[in-house]
Amino acid sequence: MLLDNGRQARLQQLPAVERLFNDERVRKAAGTLHPRLIKRIIRDYLHEVRSEIINGRDAQFSFEELELRLLVARKPTLTRAINGLGVVLHTGLGRAPLPKVAQEALIDVSEHFSALEISLLDGRRGSRYQHVEPLLCELTGAEAALVVNNNCAATLLILSTIAKGREVIVSRGQLIEIGGSFRIPDVMLQSGCRMVEVGTTNRTHLRDYENAITSETGALLRVHTSNYRIIGFTKEVPLEELVALGRKYSIPVIDDLGSGALLDLSRYGLPKEPVVSESIAAGADVVCFSGDKLIGAGQAGIIVGKRELISKMKKHPLTRALRCDKLTYAVLERTLELFLDEERVVREHPLFQILLKSPSEMQKQARQLLNAVQKRLAGRARFEIKPTRAEVGGGSLATESLESVAVAVKPVDISVDELARRMRLFRPPVFGRVVQDEYLLDFRTIRADEIAIVAEALIQALA
Ligand SMILES: *Cc1c(COP(=O)(O)O)cnc(C)c1O
């Protein structure tokens, strides 16, 4: 490619890797980082700047930026983080914190060998599903269960097994996109089935499904519209009616629940989210949901339903490609055990502690943070405790928000964006919401033992 002189000159002015590598400032920022990593970071950064210049953008090499990259790389980047965003199940922040019993199981199976695929009863080769299948059946009322990498994988496996080469009928109002490019039509295409859309965006009737049934129909699919709601003049067909229709024509009904609650949140004053056992009781042949949304275990996709269909899925070649490792099973087994005793799960699972935290508790914790920083940072920032709204996130309870309390920080000498950046670069990183000229730390998701850390981060960022 021919470049104009301006761009040529700017490219030639870029420093050489070796020169930077031997530079005093660079050495200092890199600390004890391995020389190979230092060179890689320098090279990657120069490459980025070079591409920007070639593409005609106004990029420049900056020493500060390189130093920052080296400083950040000195510590592992996947570490604990503090969630001040007020989004409980934030995919970017790894969704839910795990219960203590699950953490212990993680250490136990990672430190030692484990009976992952050996039956303890007869010593023969067993299956990794043995650890969670009885629990899942007990908790949902289903005949059989299977676990794969995530709920997206679950949908793919179900459709490939049941309906490959056949038609699957789904309502237009349920053709959802979840973040990270999960789109129902794309997953259906990948599974090899043919999507037949029925109804309109806001209204789908039972007769729309019935009129679309042909000898080619392989399944009826219902998708929980977990991250949005259609309101106003709407109609969705209840699962019971879809099941009755499926029975009439001997067509299986699949229910993709997304978050899939194992207990009824509305009993605790939270908005209602579909409960897995209710879908099974309504007669759905297969139900799938995430392991790391309202169950609060590690990433997994859980499939429960009729034994005959689940057995077929277990034998499908995709299952091997989508299977989870021992760490996932260990976490899932212990987390599911908690749900056997509803009082216990509500008491011990951090997810439920966060969801059920009272406004007075949040108020108290916000005050503790203020007490820890206000004197030290007098004149540097203004602080205020404010009522706010938090979200469940992870595609759960889309339109419902939770009462919350935030500490709002207005820095005096720096911008809010700069404050947010400094908080992010603190170790552990702290994430807060920037709303206009305020930086909000939401106490729905900041936990009691994190207040001192947040205080220290604020002091370092502002003092
Ligand atoms: C979240 C969600 C998915 C994707 O689940 P992952 O476990 O994140 O892959 C699929 N379907 C619905 C309805 C969801 O809410």
The ligand as a Tripos MOL2 file, in Angstrom:
@<TRIPOS>MOLECULE
LIG
   15    15     1     0     0
SMALL
NO_CHARGES

@<TRIPOS>ATOM
      1 C1        -28.7950  -16.1290   28.9360 C.3       1 LIG1
      2 C2        -29.6430  -16.8660   27.9800 C.ar      1 LIG1
      3 C3        -29.0700  -17.7450   27.0640 C.ar      1 LIG1
      4 C4        -27.5700  -17.9610   26.9940 C.3       1 LIG1
      5 O1        -27.1260  -18.5740   28.1480 O.3       1 LIG1
      6 P1        -25.5340  -18.7300   28.4480 P.3       1 LIG1
      7 O2        -25.4930  -19.6630   29.5940 O.co2     1 LIG1
      8 O3        -25.0540  -17.3550   28.7470 O.co2     1 LIG1
      9 O4        -24.9480  -19.3050   27.2020 O.co2     1 LIG1
     10 C5        -29.9190  -18.4140   26.1850 C.ar      1 LIG1
     11 N1        -31.2560  -18.2320   26.2110 N.ar      1 LIG1
     12 C6        -31.8370  -17.3750   27.0730 C.ar      1 LIG1
     13 C7        -33.3310  -17.2070   27.0580 C.3       1 LIG1
     14 C8        -31.0500  -16.6650   27.9980 C.ar      1 LIG1
     15 O5        -31.6080  -15.8160   28.8670 O.3       1 LIG1
@<TRIPOS>BOND
     1     1     2 1
     2     2     3 ar
     3     2    14 ar
     4     3     4 1
     5     3    10 ar
     6     4     5 1
     7     5     6 1
     8     6     7 2
     9     6     8 1
    10     6     9 1
    11    10    11 ar
    12    11    12 ar
    13    12    13 1
    14    12    14 ar
    15    14    15 1
@<TRIPOS>SUBSTRUCTURE
     1 LIG1         1 GROUP 0 **** ****
